[in-house]
Amino acid sequence: MKKGQQDLKKGLLPRHVQFMALAGMIGTGIFKGSSDTLHIAGPSVIITYLIGGLLLFIVMAALGEMALANPNYNVQHLVHKAFGFRFSFIVGWLYWINWILVTIVELLAAGSFLQFWFPTAPLWLLSFICAAVIVGINLFQVKYYGELEFWFAGIKILALVAFIILGALLIFGFIPSTVHDPVSNYTGNGGFFPNGIGGIMSAFLVVMFSYGGAELIGVAVTETKDSERVLPQIIKGAIFRVIIFYIFPILVICGIMPWNKVTGEDSPFVQVFSSAGLPGAAHIMNFVLLTAVLSAANSGIYATSRTLFSMAQSGVAPKGLAKTSANGIPIAGISITSVFIAAGVYLAYLTPSQVISYLMTIPGFTIMLIWISICLAQLKLRPYYNEKPRFLVKWFPYTTIFAVISLSTIFIMFLLNPNNLIGSSVCVITVGVLVILSFFTQNKGTNLNIKPSSTF
């Protein structure tokens, strides 16, 4: 087989990766999932987003450091190097499953946003149309995917900024609207902490789902030009992106309408403009939301196909999944992903009213396990870097250990919560099956020079 048929091409430009890092964490989690977090914690959910943002920053910093110290290694390669084949098998497949679920959720959300204009059309049909478009996009060279994602991300970033500005003008009375007393929306209806500390903690599962995707830079690094310069810039701006794209919009939503009036039937962003007497803006916002979740689904198909490719190279997945097209696209991985997307669309056919809420909780569990694995890999690999990278996590190892303990505590807390029975059951069963399969799978990967470092 020709080399070009087994190699990914470095077609992603720095601006593509910068916007991919933004796009990965701006999707259903904020545009639709914010209704769930507001229902759980009320206005105090901004504290949950801030704590989650801090953990995200530590994870991204650890990942960026390892990526710079190990050029051309993505997340799965790094875990393989740190802990060997079996652990890599579990984490690699778990990451792929995570992104499969995220991609399905994003496409179903896209279908639900289309129902704003086509209320009689079934969710499964609209979601199927969206899936066909996004899969088709990913069959082209990666530079075209990167370019489309750049514009997709640009639209939703501009929309969020416009939403924040317009919302502020409505709250402070610069634009006439039906909003009369925004302060009471923050302090009334149970106050700023309507469900206490328990509400803040309970919202973490959806918040983790929302932030999942930022670590996509660890997948894209093998197809990125000038990654040594690009990655540190992206990582350092992570916390500011959390504030701008999560905290400010939540404050706007809670200022314009009471948090307990957020229904979840439509996006809170659309509800805000409708309740403020700006129905025309609601249509525009719904279009932007549609673009945003399609962008996130686009990133999901990219992530799943590249994860399968890297796992096939290192022997974690069947070797045939390392096959690429003449354009350097992992065609086998995209095909497998498409099959599972079709299964997700079928779930929408069976339970259209509940499928999104059910599926959204599961990636919250899996992404925490992935983040814990990234932090543990950094703790393991740091002493064995061949060269000191330009970017290092500050106050190592205390910051990384803090992230591991915090994420583990949150994970266990949700695992034991009876309200999360479906998500926790699926997560435990999935990890259990992967552990069992790892003992029956042999390492038949190609030579990537990936050798586990010395044991503890």
C-alpha positions in Angstrom: 0.0 0.0 0.0 1.3 3.4 -0.9 2.4 5.7 1.9 -0.1 8.3 0.9 -2.8 5.7 1.6 -1.8 5.3 5.2 -0.8 8.8 6.2 -2.8 11.8 7.3 -1.8 15.0 5.5 -0.8 18.2 7.4 -3.5 20.4 5.9 -4.7 22.3 8.9 -3.5 25.9 9.2 -2.9 27.7 12.6 -6.1 29.7 12.2 -8.0 26.4 11.6 -6.8 24.9 14.8 -7.4 28.1 16.8 -11.0 28.1 15.8 -11.4 24.4 16.2 -10.5 24.8 19.8 -13.2 27.4 20.1 -15.7 25.4 18.0 -15.2 22.2 20.0 -16.6 23.7 23.2 -19.4 25.8 21.6 -22.3 23.6 20.6 -25.3 21.8 22.1 -23.8 22.1 25.6 -24.3 25.9 25.8 -27.0 26.5 23.2 -29.3 23.7 24.4 -27.7 22.2 27.5 -27.8 25.6 29.3 -31.5 25.1 29.8 -30.7 21.9 31.8 -28.0 23.6 33.9 -30.3 26.6 34.6 -33.1 24.2 35.7 -30.7 22.4 38.0 -28.8 25.3 39.6 -30.5 28.6 38.6 -28.2 31.6 38.1 -25.6 30.1 40.4 -24.7 27.7 37.6 -22.1 30.3 36.6 -20.0 29.0 39.5 -20.2 25.5 38.1 -19.0 26.8 34.7 -16.1 28.7 36.3 -14.9 25.6 38.3 -15.3 23.4 35.2 -13.4 26.1 33.2 -10.4 25.9 35.6 -10.3 22.1 35.3 -10.5 22.5 31.6 -7.6 24.9 31.5 -5.4 22.4 33.5 -6.3 19.5 31.3 -5.6 21.5 28.1 -2.3 22.8 29.5 -1.2 19.2 30.4 -2.2 18.0 26.9 -0.4 20.9 25.2 2.7 20.3 27.1 2.8 16.6 26.2 2.0 17.4 22.6 4.9 19.8 22.3 7.3 17.4 24.1 6.2 14.5 21.8 5.8 15.9 18.2 3.2 14.1 16.0 1.6 12.3 19.0 -2.1 12.7 19.6 -4.1 11.9 22.7 -4.2 8.2 22.1 -0.5 8.0 21.3 0.4 9.8 24.5 -1.7 7.5 26.7 -0.1 4.6 24.9 3.4 5.9 25.6 2.6 6.5 29.2 0.8 3.3 30.2 1.1 0.9 27.4 -1.3 -1.0 25.1 -4.0 -2.1 27.5 -4.7 1.3 29.0 -4.4 2.9 25.6 -7.0 0.4 24.3 -9.5 1.4 27.0 -9.0 5.1 26.7 -8.8 5.2 22.9 -12.1 3.4 22.5 -13.7 5.3 25.3 -12.7 8.6 23.6 -14.1 7.3 20.3 -17.4 6.3 22.0 -17.5 9.7 23.7 -17.2 11.5 20.4 -19.7 9.2 18.7 -22.3 10.1 21.3 -21.4 13.8 21.1 -21.8 13.8 17.3 -25.1 12.1 17.5 -26.3 14.6 20.1 -25.2 17.5 18.0 -27.0 16.2 14.9 -30.2 15.5 16.9 -29.9 19.0 18.3 -29.6 20.4 14.7 -32.8 18.5 13.8 -34.6 20.0 16.8 -33.5 23.5 15.8 -34.9 22.9 12.3 -38.2 22.0 13.9 -38.4 25.6 14.9 -39.3 26.3 11.3 -40.6 22.8 10.4 -42.6 21.8 13.5 -44.5 18.9 11.7 -41.3 17.3 10.4 -40.1 14.3 12.5 -36.8 14.8 14.4 -35.2 11.7 12.9 -35.7 12.9 9.3 -34.3 16.4 9.9 -31.4 14.9 11.8 -30.7 12.4 9.0 -30.5 15.2 6.5 -28.0 17.1 8.7 -25.9 13.9 9.1 -25.7 13.3 5.4 -24.5 16.9 4.8 -21.8 16.7 7.5 -20.5 13.3 6.5 -20.2 14.5 3.0 -18.1 17.5 4.1 -15.6 15.2 5.9 -15.0 13.2 2.7 -12.9 16.1 1.3 -9.3 16.9 2.1 -8.7 18.0 5.7 -7.9 21.6 4.6 -11.4 22.0 3.3 -12.8 20.6 6.6 -10.6 23.1 8.4 -11.7 26.0 6.2 -15.4 25.2 6.7 -14.9 24.8 10.4 -13.1 28.1 10.5 -16.2 29.8 9.1 -18.7 27.7 11.1 -16.8 28.7 14.3 -16.6 32.3 13.2 -20.4 32.5 12.8 -21.2 31.2 16.2 -18.5 33.2 17.9 -19.8 36.4 16.3 -23.3 35.4 17.2 -22.4 34.8 20.9 -20.7 38.2 21.0 -23.7 39.8 19.4 -26.0 38.0 21.8 -24.0 39.3 24.8 -24.0 42.9 23.5 -27.7 42.9 22.5 -28.7 41.2 25.8 -26.8 43.8 27.8 -28.5 46.6 25.9 -31.9 45.0 26.7 -31.0 44.6 30.4 -29.8 48.1 30.8 -32.8 49.6 28.9 -30.9 51.0 26.0 -33.3 49.0 23.7 -37.0 49.1 24.5 -38.3 45.6 25.4 -40.6 43.7 27.8 -37.8 43.4 30.3 -38.7 45.7 33.2 -36.8 44.6 36.3 -33.7 42.4 35.4 -32.3 42.5 38.9 -35.4 40.6 40.2 -34.6 37.8 37.7 -31.3 37.3 39.5 -32.5 37.6 43.1 -36.1 36.4 42.8 -37.6 32.9 42.2 -35.5 31.3 45.0 -32.6 33.7 44.8 -29.2 33.4 43.1 -28.7 30.0 44.8 -32.3 28.5 44.4 -31.0 24.9 44.9 -28.0 25.6 47.1 -24.6 24.0 46.8 -26.2 20.8 45.7 -27.6 22.5 42.6 -24.1 23.8 41.7 -22.6 20.4 42.0 -25.4 18.6 40.2 -24.9 20.8 37.1 -21.4 19.5 36.6 -22.4 16.6 34.4 -23.9 18.8 31.7 -21.1 21.3 32.1 -18.5 18.6 31.5 -20.4 17.6 28.4 -20.4 21.3 27.3 -16.6 21.7 27.7 -15.8 18.3 26.1 -14.3 19.0 22.7 -11.7 21.6 23.7 -9.2 18.7 24.0 -9.8 18.2 20.2 -6.5 20.1 19.7 -4.8 16.9 21.0 -6.3 15.0 18.0 -5.6 17.7 15.4 -2.0 18.3 16.4 -0.8 15.6 14.0 -2.3 17.4 11.1 -1.3 20.9 12.1 1.4 23.1 10.7 3.6 25.0 13.2 1.9 23.4 16.2 4.7 24.4 18.5 3.7 28.1 18.1 0.0 27.6 17.9 -0.8 25.3 20.9 0.4 27.6 23.7 -1.6 30.5 22.4 -4.8 28.4 22.3 -4.3 27.0 25.8 -3.5 30.3 27.4 -6.8 31.7 26.1 -9.0 28.8 27.3 -10.2 30.5 30.6 -11.1 33.7 28.7 -13.2 31.7 26.2 -15.1 30.1 29.1 -15.9 33.5 30.5 -16.9 35.0 27.2 -18.8 32.1 25.7 -20.4 30.6 28.9 -20.5 33.0 31.8 -21.7 36.1 30.0 -24.5 34.4 28.0 -25.8 32.8 31.2 -25.9 36.2 32.9 -27.7 37.7 30.0 -30.3 34.8 29.9 -31.0 35.1 33.6 -31.2 38.9 33.4 -33.8 39.0 30.6 -36.0 36.1 31.8 -36.5 34.3 35.1 -34.4 31.1 35.2 -37.4 28.9 36.0 -39.2 30.1 32.8 -36.5 28.4 30.7 -38.6 25.5 29.3 -36.0 23.5 27.3 -38.4 23.0 24.4 -36.4 25.7 22.5 -32.9 27.0 23.1 -32.8 29.5 25.9 -31.1 31.9 23.4 -34.2 31.8 21.2 -36.5 32.1 24.2 -34.6 35.2 25.3 -35.3 37.1 22.1 -38.9 35.9 21.9 -39.6 36.9 25.5 -38.0 40.2 25.0 -40.3 41.0 22.1 -37.8 40.5 19.3 -39.2 37.6 17.3 -37.3 38.4 14.2 -34.0 38.1 16.1 -35.2 34.7 17.4 -35.3 33.4 13.8 -31.8 34.7 13.2 -30.5 33.2 16.5 -32.1 29.9 15.6 -30.2 29.9 12.3 -27.0 30.6 14.2 -27.7 27.8 16.7 -28.2 25.4 13.8 -24.9 26.4 12.3 -23.2 26.0 15.7 -24.3 22.5 16.3 -23.5 21.4 12.8 -20.1 22.8 13.4 -19.8 20.7 16.6 -21.0 17.6 14.7 -18.4 18.4 12.0 -15.7 18.4 14.6 -17.2 15.1 16.0 -16.8 13.3 12.8 -13.3 14.6 12.4 -12.4 13.4 15.9 -14.0 9.9 15.6 -12.4 9.2 12.3 -8.9 10.4 13.4 -9.1 8.5 16.7 -9.9 5.3 14.9 -7.0 5.9 12.5 -4.5 6.4 15.3 -5.8 3.4 17.2 -5.5 1.3 14.1 -1.9 2.4 13.8 -1.0 1.5 17.3 -2.9 -1.8 17.2 -5.8 -0.8 19.4 -8.2 -1.1 16.5 -8.3 -3.4 13.5 -5.5 -2.5 11.1 -7.9 -1.9 8.2 -9.2 1.2 9.9 -5.8 2.9 9.2 -6.7 3.0 5.5 -6.9 6.4 4.0 -8.1 7.8 0.6 -5.9 9.3 -2.0 -6.5 12.7 -0.3 -5.3 11.5 3.0 -8.7 11.1 4.6 -9.4 8.1 7.0 -12.2 6.8 4.9 -12.7 3.6 6.9 -13.1 5.6 10.1 -15.6 7.9 8.6 -17.6 5.0 7.3 -17.8 3.3 10.7 -18.8 6.6 12.3 -21.6 7.0 9.8 -23.0 3.6 10.7 -23.3 4.7 14.4 -24.8 8.0 13.5 -27.5 6.2 11.6 -28.2 4.2 14.8 -28.5 7.5 16.7 -31.0 8.8 14.2 -32.9 5.6 14.7 -33.1 6.3 18.4 -34.6 9.6 17.6 -37.2 7.7 15.6 -38.0 5.6 18.7 -37.9 8.3 21.4 -37.9 11.7 19.9 -38.8 13.6 23.1 -36.2 12.1 25.4 -33.2 11.0 23.2 -31.2 14.2 23.5 -31.5 14.5 27.3 -30.5 10.8 27.8 -27.6 10.9 25.4 -26.2 14.2 26.7 -25.5 12.8 30.2 -23.4 9.9 29.0 -20.5 12.0 27.5 -20.4 13.9 30.7 -19.1 10.7 32.4 -16.8 9.6 29.6 -15.1 13.0 29.1 -14.2 13.1 32.8 -12.5 9.8 32.4 -10.6 11.0 29.4 -9.5 14.2 31.2 -8.3 12.2 34.2 -6.3 9.9 31.8 -4.7 13.0 30.1 -3.6 14.3 33.5 -2.3 10.9 34.7 -0.3 10.6 31.4 1.3 14.0 32.0 2.2 13.0 35.6 3.8 9.9 34.2 5.6 11.3 31.1 7.0 14.6 32.5 10.2 13.1 33.9 11.0 11.4 30.5 10.8 14.3 28.0 13.7 14.2 25.6 13.7 18.0 25.4 12.0 20.6 27.7 9.0 22.1 25.7 8.5 25.8 25.4 5.2 25.5 27.3 5.0 23.8 30.7 2.2 23.5 33.3 2.9 25.9 36.2 3.2 24.5 39.7 3.6 21.0 38.5 2.7 18.5 39.9 0.3 20.2 42.2 -2.0 21.6 39.6 -2.3 18.3 37.7 -2.9 16.4 41.0 -5.6 18.9 41.9 -7.3 18.3 38.6 -7.1 14.5 39.0 -8.6 14.6 42.5 -11.3 17.1 41.6 -12.4 15.2 38.4 -12.3 11.9 40.2 -14.5 13.3 43.1 -17.0 14.7 40.7 -17.1 11.5 38.7 -17.7 9.3 41.8 -20.3 11.7 43.1 -22.3 11.4 39.9 -21.8 7.7 39.6 -23.5 7.2 43.0 -26.3 9.7 42.3 -29.5 7.7 41.6 -30.8 10.5 39.3 -28.0 9.6 36.9 -28.8 5.9 36.8 -29.0 5.6 33.0 -25.8 7.6 32.2 -23.8 5.9 35.0 -25.0 2.4 34.1 -24.0 2.9 30.5 -20.6 4.3 31.5 -19.8 1.5 33.9 -20.9 -1.2 31.5 -18.9 0.3 28.6 -15.7 0.6 30.7 -16.2 -2.9 32.0 -16.6 -4.3 28.4 -13.5 -2.4 27.2 -11.5 -3.7 30.1 -12.5 -7.3 29.3 -11.8 -6.8 25.6 -8.4 -5.4 26.3 -7.3 -8.7 27.7 -8.3 -10.5 24.6 -6.8 -8.1 22.1 -3.2 -8.3 20.9 -1.1 -5.4 19.9 -0.7 -5.6 16.1 0.0 -1.9 15.4 2.5 -0.4 13.0 5.8 1.0 14.2 5.1 4.4 15.7 8.1 4.3 18.0 5.6 4.3 20.9 7.2 2.7 23.9 5.7 2.8 27.4 7.9 4.8 29.8 9.3 3.2 33.0 6.8 2.2 35.5 6.2 4.1 38.7 
